[in-house]
Amino acid sequence: MRNILDFPNSFYPQADIIALDRNYRSASLVLGAANASIGLAKERFTKNAAT
């Protein structure tokens, strides 16, 4: 987990971070549950809501 959270500081500006905001394979119920549990994490990357 720490290597993911520290990635921007370790490789900036050599690497770009591309957020995968859309998931075309999961049902909305599964995505809602996953987003709810991710929202409880103390340390995480924020993401934009899919439109």
OpenMM code with the backbone's topology and positions (N, CA, C; nanometers):
from openmm import Vec3, app, unit

residues = "MET ARG ASN ILE LEU ASP PHE PRO ASN SER PHE TYR PRO GLN ALA ASP ILE ILE ALA LEU ASP ARG ASN TYR ARG SER ALA SER LEU VAL LEU GLY ALA ALA ASN ALA SER ILE GLY LEU ALA LYS GLU ARG PHE THR LYS ASN ALA ALA THR".split()
positions = [
    Vec3(0.0821, -0.1187, 0.0000),
    Vec3(0.0000, 0.0000, 0.0000),
    Vec3(0.0871, 0.1259, 0.0000),
    Vec3(0.1904, 0.1252, 0.0792),
    Vec3(0.2751, 0.2446, 0.0901),
    Vec3(0.3404, 0.2782, -0.0438),
    Vec3(0.3812, 0.1770, -0.1215),
    Vec3(0.4459, 0.2064, -0.2498),
    Vec3(0.3492, 0.2742, -0.3465),
    Vec3(0.2213, 0.2432, -0.3365),
    Vec3(0.1219, 0.3088, -0.4231),
    Vec3(0.1010, 0.4529, -0.3791),
    Vec3(0.0873, 0.4745, -0.2485),
    Vec3(0.0642, 0.6104, -0.1985),
    Vec3(0.1862, 0.7007, -0.2191),
    Vec3(0.3056, 0.6427, -0.2128),
    Vec3(0.4276, 0.7226, -0.2295),
    Vec3(0.4708, 0.7384, -0.3746),
    Vec3(0.4039, 0.6723, -0.4670),
    Vec3(0.4428, 0.6752, -0.6073),
    Vec3(0.4609, 0.8165, -0.6631),
    Vec3(0.3654, 0.9084, -0.6430),
    Vec3(0.3828, 1.0425, -0.7023),
    Vec3(0.5086, 1.1132, -0.6536),
    Vec3(0.5420, 1.0990, -0.5261),
    Vec3(0.6608, 1.1655, -0.4729),
    Vec3(0.7892, 1.0975, -0.5181),
    Vec3(0.7834, 0.9680, -0.5402),
    Vec3(0.9030, 0.8938, -0.5791),
    Vec3(0.9409, 0.9155, -0.7250),
    Vec3(0.8448, 0.9364, -0.8116),
    Vec3(0.8716, 0.9399, -0.9549),
    Vec3(0.8319, 1.0691, -1.0242),
    Vec3(0.7836, 1.1679, -0.9505),
    Vec3(0.7456, 1.2949, -1.0108),
    Vec3(0.8700, 1.3695, -1.0542),
    Vec3(0.8792, 1.4308, -1.1665),
    Vec3(0.7822, 1.4449, -1.2743),
    Vec3(0.8000, 1.3421, -1.3844),
    Vec3(0.8785, 1.2361, -1.3601),
    Vec3(0.9066, 1.1407, -1.4671),
    Vec3(0.7851, 1.0578, -1.5066),
    Vec3(0.6919, 1.0372, -1.4159),
    Vec3(0.5768, 0.9518, -1.4459),
    Vec3(0.4475, 1.0308, -1.4317),
    Vec3(0.3540, 1.0005, -1.5182),
    Vec3(0.2212, 1.0608, -1.5096),
    Vec3(0.1284, 0.9640, -1.4371),
    Vec3(0.0357, 1.0200, -1.3608),
    Vec3(-0.0661, 0.9386, -1.2951),
    Vec3(-0.1948, 0.9548, -1.3737),
    Vec3(-0.2493, 0.8430, -1.4156),
    Vec3(-0.3733, 0.8435, -1.4927),
    Vec3(-0.4787, 0.7709, -1.4103),
    Vec3(-0.5809, 0.8448, -1.3678),
    Vec3(-0.6880, 0.7851, -1.2878),
    Vec3(-0.7837, 0.7090, -1.3782),
    Vec3(-0.8148, 0.5889, -1.3394),
    Vec3(-0.9131, 0.5093, -1.4131),
    Vec3(-1.0474, 0.5333, -1.3469),
    Vec3(-1.1196, 0.6333, -1.3962),
    Vec3(-1.2433, 0.6782, -1.3326),
    Vec3(-1.3657, 0.5965, -1.3708),
    Vec3(-1.3572, 0.5244, -1.4783),
    Vec3(-1.4745, 0.4484, -1.5238),
    Vec3(-1.4466, 0.2993, -1.5200),
    Vec3(-1.5458, 0.2261, -1.4802),
    Vec3(-1.5362, 0.0808, -1.4771),
    Vec3(-1.6563, 0.0281, -1.5537),
    Vec3(-1.6313, -0.0241, -1.6693),
    Vec3(-1.7402, -0.0700, -1.7555),
    Vec3(-1.7776, -0.2150, -1.7291),
    Vec3(-1.7052, -0.2825, -1.6415),
    Vec3(-1.7283, -0.4245, -1.6202),
    Vec3(-1.8075, -0.4561, -1.4943),
    Vec3(-1.8098, -0.3669, -1.3960),
    Vec3(-1.8767, -0.3968, -1.2691),
    Vec3(-2.0152, -0.3348, -1.2634),
    Vec3(-2.1047, -0.4044, -1.1985),
    Vec3(-2.2407, -0.3538, -1.1790),
    Vec3(-2.2372, -0.2380, -1.0795),
    Vec3(-2.3341, -0.1498, -1.0877),
    Vec3(-2.3364, -0.0323, -1.0007),
    Vec3(-2.3434, -0.0709, -0.8530),
    Vec3(-2.4064, -0.1815, -0.8199),
    Vec3(-2.4128, -0.2256, -0.6806),
    Vec3(-2.2727, -0.2603, -0.6287),
    Vec3(-2.1932, -0.3291, -0.7096),
    Vec3(-2.0569, -0.3650, -0.6711),
    Vec3(-1.9714, -0.2396, -0.6582),
    Vec3(-1.9828, -0.1495, -0.7543),
    Vec3(-1.9054, -0.0254, -0.7497),
    Vec3(-1.9436, 0.0593, -0.6295),
    Vec3(-2.0711, 0.0654, -0.5970),
    Vec3(-2.1158, 0.1413, -0.4801),
    Vec3(-2.0570, 0.0868, -0.3512),
    Vec3(-2.0549, -0.0448, -0.3380),
    Vec3(-1.9963, -0.1063, -0.2185),
    Vec3(-1.8461, -0.0804, -0.2111),
    Vec3(-1.7774, -0.0936, -0.3240),
    Vec3(-1.6328, -0.0689, -0.3261),
    Vec3(-1.6019, 0.0764, -0.2931),
    Vec3(-1.6745, 0.1695, -0.3510),
    Vec3(-1.6509, 0.3112, -0.3234),
    Vec3(-1.6801, 0.3456, -0.1788),
    Vec3(-1.7810, 0.2815, -0.1194),
    Vec3(-1.8134, 0.3066, 0.0213),
    Vec3(-1.6997, 0.2607, 0.1118),
    Vec3(-1.6419, 0.1444, 0.0838),
    Vec3(-1.5329, 0.0968, 0.1697),
    Vec3(-1.4040, 0.1745, 0.1444),
    Vec3(-1.3780, 0.2146, 0.0206),
    Vec3(-1.2610, 0.2973, -0.0086),
    Vec3(-1.2739, 0.4324, 0.0613),
    Vec3(-1.3951, 0.4858, 0.0675),
    Vec3(-1.4180, 0.6149, 0.1311),
    Vec3(-1.3838, 0.6163, 0.2788),
    Vec3(-1.3783, 0.5006, 0.3420),
    Vec3(-1.3454, 0.4911, 0.4838),
    Vec3(-1.1954, 0.4890, 0.5100),
    Vec3(-1.1147, 0.4716, 0.4074),
    Vec3(-0.9693, 0.4621, 0.4243),
    Vec3(-0.9122, 0.5958, 0.4702),
    Vec3(-0.8200, 0.5897, 0.5658),
    Vec3(-0.7557, 0.7119, 0.6148),
    Vec3(-0.6579, 0.7685, 0.5136),
    Vec3(-0.5863, 0.6808, 0.4425),
    Vec3(-0.4919, 0.7232, 0.3398),
    Vec3(-0.5351, 0.6639, 0.2074),
    Vec3(-0.5543, 0.7489, 0.1084),
    Vec3(-0.5959, 0.6998, -0.0229),
    Vec3(-0.5782, 0.8120, -0.1238),
    Vec3(-0.5796, 0.7739, -0.2503),
    Vec3(-0.5838, 0.8715, -0.3573),
    Vec3(-0.7293, 0.9092, -0.3789),
    Vec3(-0.7547, 1.0361, -0.3998),
    Vec3(-0.8907, 1.0766, -0.4326),
    Vec3(-0.9136, 1.0539, -0.5799),
    Vec3(-1.0371, 1.0397, -0.6186),
    Vec3(-1.0707, 1.0216, -0.7593),
    Vec3(-1.1933, 1.1035, -0.7902),
    Vec3(-1.2120, 1.1293, -0.9166),
    Vec3(-1.3305, 1.2014, -0.9619),
    Vec3(-1.4420, 1.1015, -0.9822),
    Vec3(-1.5636, 1.1421, -0.9539),
    Vec3(-1.6780, 1.0549, -0.9780),
    Vec3(-1.6946, 1.0387, -1.1290),
    Vec3(-1.7246, 0.9187, -1.1720),
    Vec3(-1.7465, 0.8926, -1.3141),
    Vec3(-1.8733, 0.9631, -1.3590),
    Vec3(-1.8671, 1.0190, -1.4755),
    Vec3(-1.9858, 1.0872, -1.5291),
    Vec3(-2.0448, 1.0088, -1.6424),
] * unit.nanometer
topology = app.Topology()
chain = topology.addChain("A")
for resn in residues:
    res = topology.addResidue(resn, chain)
    for name in ("N", "CA", "C"):
        topology.addAtom(name, app.Element.getBySymbol(name[0]), res)
